[in-house]
Amino acid sequence: MNVSFRPHWLLALALPLALIACGNSEPDQRAAFKQFLQTRIIDKPGVHVPQPTGDESKAFGDYAGQYAVITDFNNEMSASIKPFGGLAQKAAVRSLNDVIAHRDDLKTVQSGLNDMGQQLKASKAKADAAHAQLKQPDDLKAVYDQAYDRTVSVPSNTFLEVLPQIDSAMDSTLKVADYVDAHKAQIEMNDPIVKVQDPKVQAELNTLLQDLNTQAKSVQQAQTRLQAVMLGR
C-alpha cells in the first residue's frame, strides 16, 4: 500500500518546482524593467511615456505596478491640460479692441487655468506619495528616480511655473480692459489707431499697456521653456 502512494507524493512535490522554474526571477524582472526605463525614457530627449507591450509587462513582473505610477500620472496630466490649447487661443488678443471684446472670455480662461493648476497639483501629490512608498533595490531606484523626474517632476513643475505667469498676463489684460471701459469717453479706438483726448488718461493707459507687453513676453518665454522640456530641445 505504501509503495503505491509514493508516485503521487513525488508528483505533488514536483509541481511547485516546475511552476517556479517557468517564471522570471526577480533579478531578471528588475533587469528588464531597468533596461526599459533607461532606453525608452531616460536615453530619449523630451518627455516619453511609452506603453509597455504585454510581453514587456509580463517580463517586469511586479515592477509593472511601479511603472503604473508614472503612466497613471501622465494620463491624469494629459486630461487636465487638454483644454490648455483652446484656452490659449481664446486668450489671444492682438489689439485693444480685442481686449475689450474678449473681456468675459479672458475671465473664463483665467478660471479654467486655475482649475487646471489645482488638478495638476493633486495628480502630482498623489504620484509623489505613491513614488515615496515604492520598495526598490538601490540599483533600480537610481534608474527609476531619473525616469520619474523626466516624466513626472520636470514636466509638472514646469507647467505649474508657467500657469501663474499666464495668470499674471490675464490680470494685466483685464486691468487694461477695465481701464478702457471706465474711460471710454476719452478713448477712441479705430484699429490699429487709438486716440486719447486726456494726456493723463493717455499716460496711465500707456503704463498699463507696457506692463501687459512685459507680461506677454514672460508668457512667451515660459511657453518656449515648456516646449523645450516636452520636446527635449
C-alpha positions, 0 to 999 in steps of 0.5 A, spaced: 500 500 500 505 504 501 509 503 495 503 505 491 502 512 494 509 514 493 508 516 485 503 521 487 507 524 493 513 525 488 508 528 483 505 533 488 512 535 490 514 536 483 509 541 481 511 547 485 518 546 482 516 546 475 511 552 476 517 556 479 522 554 474 517 557 468 517 564 471 522 570 471 526 571 477 526 577 480 533 579 478 531 578 471 524 582 472 528 588 475 533 587 469 528 588 464 524 593 467 531 597 468 533 596 461 526 599 459 526 605 463 533 607 461 532 606 453 525 608 452 525 614 457 531 616 460 536 615 453 530 619 449 530 627 449 523 630 451 518 627 455 516 619 453 511 615 456 511 609 452 506 603 453 509 597 455 507 591 450 504 585 454 510 581 453 514 587 456 509 587 462 509 580 463 517 580 463 517 586 469 513 582 473 511 586 479 515 592 477 509 593 472 505 596 478 511 601 479 511 603 472 503 604 473 505 610 477 508 614 472 503 612 466 497 613 471 500 620 472 501 622 465 494 620 463 491 624 469 496 630 466 494 629 459 486 630 461 487 636 465 491 640 460 487 638 454 483 644 454 490 648 455 490 649 447 483 652 446 484 656 452 490 659 449 487 661 443 481 664 446 486 668 450 489 671 444 488 678 443 492 682 438 489 689 439 485 693 444 479 692 441 480 685 442 481 686 449 475 689 450 471 684 446 474 678 449 473 681 456 468 675 459 472 670 455 479 672 458 475 671 465 473 664 463 480 662 461 483 665 467 478 660 471 479 654 467 487 655 468 486 655 475 482 649 475 487 646 471 493 648 476 489 645 482 488 638 478 495 638 476 497 639 483 493 633 486 495 628 480 502 630 482 501 629 490 498 623 489 504 620 484 509 623 489 506 619 495 505 613 491 513 614 488 515 615 496 512 608 498 515 604 492 520 598 495 526 598 490 533 595 490 538 601 490 540 599 483 533 600 480 531 606 484 537 610 481 534 608 474 527 609 476 528 616 480 531 619 473 525 616 469 520 619 474 523 626 474 523 626 466 516 624 466 513 626 472 517 632 476 520 636 470 514 636 466 509 638 472 513 643 475 514 646 469 507 647 467 505 649 474 511 655 473 508 657 467 500 657 469 501 663 474 505 667 469 499 666 464 495 668 470 499 674 471 498 676 463 490 675 464 490 680 470 494 685 466 489 684 460 483 685 464 486 691 468 487 694 461 480 692 459 477 695 465 481 701 464 478 702 457 471 701 459 471 706 465 474 711 460 471 710 454 469 717 453 476 719 452 478 713 448 477 712 441 479 706 438 479 705 430 484 699 429 490 699 429 489 707 431 487 709 438 486 716 440 486 719 447 483 726 448 486 726 456 494 726 456 493 723 463 488 718 461 493 717 455 499 716 460 496 711 465 493 707 459 500 707 456 503 704 463 498 699 463 499 697 456 507 696 457 506 692 463 501 687 459 507 687 453 512 685 459 507 680 461 506 677 454 513 676 453 514 672 460 508 668 457 512 667 451 518 665 454 515 660 459 511 657 453 518 656 449 521 653 456 515 648 456 516 646 449 523 645 450 522 640 456 516 636 452 520 636 446 527 635 449 530 641 445 
